[in-house]
Amino acid sequence: MSAVLSAIAKAFGQLGDRAVVAVAVKSIAITLALFAGAGAGIYIGLDRLARSDWAAAMVPESLAGTAAVLVWLIVSLVAFWLLFRVTALAVLQFFADEVVAAVEARHYPALAACARPLPFVREAAVASRSLLRALGYNLLALPLAAVLVFTAIGPGLVFLAVNAVLLGRELTDMAWLRHCEGAERDNPVPRAERVLLGAAVAALMLVPVLNLVAPLVGVAAGTHLVLRRIGRQR
């Protein structure tokens, strides 16, 4: 646990680095733009549906517009809550190398010389697999979350547990692949540390404002855990 807490503390301490700030601006802007575009598309679709003859036959015209706005708000908020982590991490995959390189240069200069930046095609493949894996596991967890919905906190705990496992793997793989491309199964960070890191980052993503930088903190912290292990092995 101390290793994970130390890695997270170091990650927060590097948020002011120019390279990390640049990645933060790019990834946050793209993520929010994707949600804004999706939200606009949903609103247009619901508005057209509300104006259709089918809707007019079921809902009075005076209420159709209000109903469309309410549905849009609910759908948008639920989608943002469920998909923000997945989307933010998928976007960050394309810039993760820059964060990992910044951590390497500042804290592990001897290991930085051994790193191999991932080609764009490889980054895209890793991001796609990560996105599909996250969507798949969260969909599998949905029935259990639905069963526990009456407990109020049950669904949140289910998704937190699932995402802790997923995040722990993804955040450490981002650094590990630079040093041993294609060997995800040999990730040197113990599973317990990966899950603890994933749980911490998943919890940070539930906090407003902090959720915007949580993926960056996770990548930097995961890099510390990986490179600390590599340094010991060498």
C-alpha positions in Angstrom: 0.0 0.0 0.0 2.8 2.4 0.8 4.3 2.0 -2.7 0.9 2.9 -4.3 0.4 5.9 -2.0 4.0 7.1 -2.7 3.4 6.8 -6.4 0.2 8.7 -6.3 1.8 11.5 -4.2 4.7 11.8 -6.7 2.2 11.8 -9.6 0.3 14.8 -8.0 3.6 16.5 -7.5 4.3 16.4 -11.3 1.0 17.8 -12.5 2.6 21.2 -12.9 5.2 19.9 -15.4 4.8 21.5 -18.9 4.6 18.2 -20.7 1.9 16.9 -18.3 -0.1 20.1 -18.5 0.0 19.9 -22.3 -1.4 16.4 -22.2 -4.0 17.4 -19.7 -5.3 20.3 -21.9 -5.4 18.1 -25.0 -7.0 15.0 -23.4 -9.6 17.0 -21.3 -10.6 19.2 -24.3 -11.0 16.2 -26.6 -13.0 14.2 -24.0 -15.3 17.1 -23.2 -15.8 17.8 -26.9 -16.8 14.2 -27.5 -19.4 14.3 -24.8 -20.6 17.7 -26.0 -21.0 16.4 -29.5 -22.8 13.2 -28.3 -25.0 15.3 -26.1 -26.0 17.6 -29.0 -26.7 14.6 -31.1 -29.0 13.1 -28.5 -30.8 16.3 -28.0 -31.4 16.8 -31.7 -32.7 13.2 -32.0 -35.0 13.6 -29.0 -36.3 16.9 -30.3 -37.2 15.4 -33.7 -38.8 12.5 -31.9 -40.9 14.9 -29.8 -42.1 16.7 -32.9 -43.1 13.5 -34.7 -46.6 12.4 -35.4 -46.0 9.2 -33.3 -45.1 11.3 -30.2 -48.0 13.7 -30.8 -50.4 10.7 -30.6 -49.0 9.7 -27.2 -48.0 12.9 -25.5 -49.8 16.3 -25.6 -47.8 18.8 -27.8 -47.4 21.2 -24.9 -45.6 18.5 -22.9 -43.6 16.9 -25.7 -40.8 19.5 -25.6 -40.5 19.4 -21.8 -40.4 15.6 -21.8 -37.7 15.6 -24.5 -35.5 18.0 -22.4 -36.0 15.9 -19.2 -35.1 12.7 -21.0 -32.1 14.4 -22.6 -30.8 15.6 -19.2 -31.3 12.1 -17.6 -29.6 10.3 -20.5 -26.8 12.7 -20.7 -26.0 12.6 -16.9 -26.2 8.8 -16.8 -24.0 8.5 -19.9 -21.5 11.0 -18.5 -21.3 9.1 -15.2 -21.0 5.7 -16.7 -18.8 6.5 -19.7 -16.5 9.3 -18.6 -13.8 7.0 -17.2 -13.9 4.8 -20.3 -13.8 7.8 -22.8 -11.2 9.8 -20.9 -8.9 6.8 -20.6 -9.3 5.9 -24.3 -8.4 9.4 -25.3 -5.5 9.5 -22.9 -4.1 6.3 -24.4 -3.0 8.4 -27.5 -1.0 10.8 -25.3 0.1 8.5 -22.5 3.6 8.2 -23.9 4.2 11.9 -23.2 3.2 11.5 -19.5 5.3 8.3 -19.1 8.3 10.0 -20.8 8.0 13.0 -18.5 8.0 10.8 -15.4 10.9 8.8 -16.8 13.0 11.9 -17.5 12.4 13.4 -14.1 12.7 10.4 -11.8 14.2 7.5 -13.8 16.7 9.0 -16.3 18.8 5.8 -16.5 15.7 3.8 -17.5 14.4 6.4 -19.9 17.2 5.6 -22.4 15.9 2.0 -22.6 12.3 3.0 -23.4 10.8 2.6 -26.9 7.9 4.9 -27.7 5.0 3.0 -29.1 4.1 3.5 -32.8 0.7 5.2 -33.4 -0.7 2.0 -34.8 0.3 0.1 -31.6 -1.2 2.9 -29.5 -4.5 2.7 -31.4 -4.6 -1.1 -31.0 -3.9 -0.8 -27.2 -6.6 1.9 -26.8 -9.1 0.0 -28.8 -8.6 -3.2 -26.8 -8.8 -1.2 -23.6 -12.0 0.5 -24.6 -13.7 -2.8 -25.6 -12.5 -4.5 -22.5 -13.8 -1.7 -20.3 -17.2 -1.7 -22.1 -17.5 -5.5 -22.0 -16.7 -5.8 -18.3 -19.0 -3.0 -17.3 -21.8 -4.5 -19.3 -21.3 -7.8 -17.6 -21.4 -6.1 -14.2 -24.6 -4.3 -15.1 -27.0 -7.1 -14.1 -25.4 -7.5 -10.7 -25.5 -3.7 -10.2 -29.3 -3.8 -11.2 -29.9 -6.5 -8.5 -28.2 -4.3 -5.9 -29.9 -1.1 -6.9 -32.2 -1.1 -3.9 -29.1 -0.9 -1.6 -28.3 2.6 -3.0 -24.5 2.1 -2.7 -24.4 -1.4 -4.2 -24.2 -0.5 -7.9 -21.4 2.0 -7.1 -19.4 -0.6 -5.3 -19.8 -3.1 -8.1 -18.6 -0.7 -10.8 -15.8 0.6 -8.5 -14.5 -3.0 -8.1 -14.7 -3.8 -11.8 -13.0 -0.6 -12.8 -10.3 -1.0 -10.1 -9.2 -4.2 -11.8 -9.4 -2.7 -15.3 -7.7 0.5 -14.4 -4.9 -1.1 -12.5 -3.9 -3.1 -15.5 -4.3 -0.3 -18.1 -2.5 2.3 -16.1 0.6 0.1 -15.6 0.6 -1.4 -19.1 1.0 2.1 -20.5 4.5 2.3 -19.0 5.3 -1.4 -19.2 4.8 -1.6 -23.0 7.5 1.1 -23.5 10.0 -1.2 -21.9 8.7 -4.6 -23.0 6.3 -4.2 -25.9 3.7 -6.9 -26.3 4.4 -8.6 -22.9 1.4 -7.4 -20.9 1.2 -10.8 -19.2 4.7 -10.2 -17.7 3.8 -6.8 -16.1 6.1 -6.7 -13.0 3.7 -4.8 -10.7 1.9 -7.2 -8.3 -1.8 -7.6 -8.9 -2.6 -6.2 -5.4 -0.8 -3.0 -6.1 -2.5 -2.7 -9.5 -5.9 -3.2 -8.0 -5.2 -0.7 -5.3 -4.0 1.9 -7.8 -7.1 1.2 -10.0 -9.4 1.6 -7.0 -7.8 4.9 -6.0 -8.0 6.4 -9.5 -11.6 5.1 -9.9 -12.5 6.9 -6.6 -10.8 10.1 -7.7 -12.8 10.0 -10.9 -16.0 10.3 -8.8 -14.9 13.6 -7.4 -15.8 16.7 -9.4 -12.7 18.6 -10.9 -10.4 15.9 -9.7 -12.0 13.5 -12.2 -10.5 15.7 -14.9 -6.9 15.0 -13.8 -7.4 11.5 -12.3 -6.4 9.6 -15.5 -3.2 11.6 -15.7 -2.4 10.9 -12.0 -3.1 7.3 -12.7 -0.7 7.1 -15.7 2.1 8.8 -13.8 1.5 6.7 -10.6 1.4 3.5 -12.7 4.7 4.6 -14.3 6.3 4.9 -10.9 5.2 1.4 -9.9 6.4 -0.2 -13.1 9.8 1.6 -13.3 10.5 1.0 -9.6 10.1 -2.7 -10.2 12.2 -2.6 -13.4 14.9 -0.7 -11.6 15.0 -3.4 -8.8 15.2 -6.2 -11.4 18.1 -4.6 -13.2 
